[in-house]
Amino acid sequence: MHTVTANGAAIPALGFGTFRVDKADTLRMVPHVLKLGYRHIDTAQIYGNEAEVGEGIANSGVPRGEVFLTTKVWVDKYRHDDFLRSVDDSLAKLRTDHVDLLLLHWPNEAVPLAEQIGALNAVRAAGKVRHIGVSNFSTALMAEAARLSDSPLVTNQVEYHPYLSQKPVLDAARKAGLSVTAYYAMADGKVLTDKVLAGIGARHGKSVAQVVLRWLIQQDGVVALSKTVGETRAAENLAVFDFELSAGEMAAIHALAEPKGRIVSPQGLAPAWD
Ligand SMILES: NC(=O)c1ccc[n+]([C@@H]2O[C@H](COP(=O)([O-])OP(=O)(O)OC[C@H]3O[C@@H](n4cnc5c(N)ncnc54)[C@H](OP(=O)(O)O)[C@@H]3O)[C@@H](O)[C@H]2O)c1
């Protein structure tokens, strides 16, 4: 698996996501995917499975130092002291003294962005976090966050799949040296019945899920997340490093983007999108 380099971070291009993965499935899947060869696990305080992610890594036999581990601070922990306490709590649950990447999960205007970025930098300076970043940030918020931060941000984790163009975010991230981490690659299952994607897959002997993940990781500076509670699918989704999409196929997939392609935009959390 290749790594995406971004402002000093080397991030494995494919991460295993744990959103909507319950405790039992997390305990089963995390060691399984690490044994398969995944080296990047994505969780969050709000997912309620950090303890099982930590236990799963410990049970996997893969040394902690070989795993790129991301968690995200939830929006109700953005005041400085709450933030620091929540990170200590996450580290205890994850059974580690540091995470590789810590993100602000969504914007929250109720707390000054400078305070949120200050807390990210404080935990990084304390050695509890190797790299910092944001999630669900618009280009305007991303620029403001980067301006406020002493250490560079390494990613903006956003919804990204064939039906949603993220061109403004990608362009701005590349210019500032950040990666873009794509979530909802399967567009909540919608891609799976797409005829264009199925046609491209047939040419390569690959499934639609593999085509979509390949399309993401073949883009400069893009990291893809993939979630499944199935062992067979986890192996399928990892088998995307042994084929290449042509420029024409990449363009055909980009052309599937729709103006109303965004799926995730929770009221009270979502910013003014680009
Ligand atoms: N920062 C944020 O706000 C945010 C928001 C959403 C997600 N995320 C992160 O991104 C990760 C990925 O997003 P996601 O979990 O929503 O969705 P996803 O990876 O797009 O997967 C969506 C669904 O597709 C199914 N699937 C996976 N592989 C498949 C395959 N090969 N064939 C057919 N179906 C397949 C899975 O169902 P089964 O499990 O039944 O296989 C899964 O529920 C999350 O787990 C989380 O870590 C972050």
The ligand as an SDF file (V2000), in Angstrom:
LIG
                    3D

 48 52  0  0  0  0  0  0  0  0999 V2000
  -15.5480   12.6360    9.4450 N   0  0  0  0  0  0  0  0  0  0  0  0
  -16.8060   12.3280    9.3380 C   0  0  0  0  0  0  0  0  0  0  0  0
  -17.7150   13.1290    9.6330 O   0  0  0  0  0  0  0  0  0  0  0  0
  -17.1730   10.9590    8.8220 C   0  0  0  0  0  0  0  0  0  0  0  0
  -18.4790   10.7010    8.4040 C   0  0  0  0  0  0  0  0  0  0  0  0
  -18.7520    9.4330    7.9120 C   0  0  0  0  0  0  0  0  0  0  0  0
  -17.7600    8.4680    7.8560 C   0  0  0  0  0  0  0  0  0  0  0  0
  -16.5010    8.7460    8.2940 N   0  0  0  0  0  0  0  0  0  0  0  0
  -15.4180    7.7370    8.2820 C   0  0  0  0  0  0  0  0  0  0  0  0
  -15.3390    7.1420    6.9900 O   0  0  0  0  0  0  0  0  0  0  0  0
  -15.5190    5.7360    7.0930 C   0  0  0  0  0  0  0  0  0  0  0  0
  -16.1520    5.2050    5.8340 C   0  0  0  0  0  0  0  0  0  0  0  0
  -17.4540    5.7260    5.6730 O   0  0  0  0  0  0  0  0  0  0  0  0
  -18.7530    4.8150    5.8480 P   0  0  0  0  0  0  0  0  0  0  0  0
  -18.4880    3.9030    6.9770 O   0  0  0  0  0  0  0  0  0  0  0  0
  -19.9330    5.6150    6.0350 O   0  0  0  0  0  0  0  0  0  0  0  0
  -18.9610    4.1720    4.4570 O   0  0  0  0  0  0  0  0  0  0  0  0
  -18.3350    3.3490    3.2780 P   0  0  0  0  0  0  0  0  0  0  0  0
  -16.9450    2.9000    3.4680 O   0  0  0  0  0  0  0  0  0  0  0  0
  -18.6530    4.1720    2.0990 O   0  0  0  0  0  0  0  0  0  0  0  0
  -19.2410    2.0410    3.3280 O   0  0  0  0  0  0  0  0  0  0  0  0
  -20.6480    2.0980    3.2500 C   0  0  0  0  0  0  0  0  0  0  0  0
  -21.2690    0.7340    3.2490 C   0  0  0  0  0  0  0  0  0  0  0  0
  -20.8450    0.0120    2.1110 O   0  0  0  0  0  0  0  0  0  0  0  0
  -20.8030   -1.3600    2.4240 C   0  0  0  0  0  0  0  0  0  0  0  0
  -19.6330   -1.9310    1.7240 N   0  0  0  0  0  0  0  0  0  0  0  0
  -18.3220   -1.8080    2.0540 C   0  0  0  0  0  0  0  0  0  0  0  0
  -17.5540   -2.4940    1.1980 N   0  0  0  0  0  0  0  0  0  0  0  0
  -18.3800   -3.0700    0.2930 C   0  0  0  0  0  0  0  0  0  0  0  0
  -18.1860   -3.9100   -0.8100 C   0  0  0  0  0  0  0  0  0  0  0  0
  -16.9630   -4.2890   -1.1920 N   0  0  0  0  0  0  0  0  0  0  0  0
  -19.2770   -4.3190   -1.5040 N   0  0  0  0  0  0  0  0  0  0  0  0
  -20.5140   -3.9320   -1.1480 C   0  0  0  0  0  0  0  0  0  0  0  0
  -20.7710   -3.1480   -0.0850 N   0  0  0  0  0  0  0  0  0  0  0  0
  -19.7070   -2.7040    0.6280 C   0  0  0  0  0  0  0  0  0  0  0  0
  -20.6560   -1.5010    3.9170 C   0  0  0  0  0  0  0  0  0  0  0  0
  -21.6450   -2.3870    4.4290 O   0  0  0  0  0  0  0  0  0  0  0  0
  -21.2130   -3.7020    5.2830 P   0  0  0  0  0  0  0  0  0  0  0  0
  -20.5660   -3.2020    6.5260 O   0  0  0  0  0  0  0  0  0  0  0  0
  -22.5260   -4.3870    5.5300 O   0  0  0  0  0  0  0  0  0  0  0  0
  -20.2680   -4.4890    4.4130 O   0  0  0  0  0  0  0  0  0  0  0  0
  -20.8590   -0.0830    4.4520 C   0  0  0  0  0  0  0  0  0  0  0  0
  -21.8640    0.0120    5.4270 O   0  0  0  0  0  0  0  0  0  0  0  0
  -16.3360    5.5820    8.3750 C   0  0  0  0  0  0  0  0  0  0  0  0
  -16.3530    4.2780    8.8660 O   0  0  0  0  0  0  0  0  0  0  0  0
  -15.6560    6.5850    9.2520 C   0  0  0  0  0  0  0  0  0  0  0  0
  -14.4340    6.0610    9.7620 O   0  0  0  0  0  0  0  0  0  0  0  0
  -16.2020    9.9830    8.7600 C   0  0  0  0  0  0  0  0  0  0  0  0
  1  2  1  0
  2  3  2  0
  2  4  1  0
  4  5  1  0
  4 48  2  0
  5  6  2  0
  6  7  1  0
  7  8  2  0
  8  9  1  0
  8 48  1  0
  9 10  1  0
  9 46  1  0
 10 11  1  0
 11 12  1  0
 11 44  1  0
 12 13  1  0
 13 14  1  0
 14 15  2  0
 14 16  1  0
 14 17  1  0
 17 18  1  0
 18 19  2  0
 18 20  1  0
 18 21  1  0
 21 22  1  0
 22 23  1  0
 23 24  1  0
 23 42  1  0
 24 25  1  0
 25 26  1  0
 25 36  1  0
 26 27  1  0
 26 35  1  0
 27 28  2  0
 28 29  1  0
 29 30  1  0
 29 35  2  0
 30 31  1  0
 30 32  2  0
 32 33  1  0
 33 34  2  0
 34 35  1  0
 36 37  1  0
 36 42  1  0
 37 38  1  0
 38 39  2  0
 38 40  1  0
 38 41  1  0
 42 43  1  0
 44 45  1  0
 44 46  1  0
 46 47  1  0
M  CHG  2   8   1  16  -1
M  END
$$$$
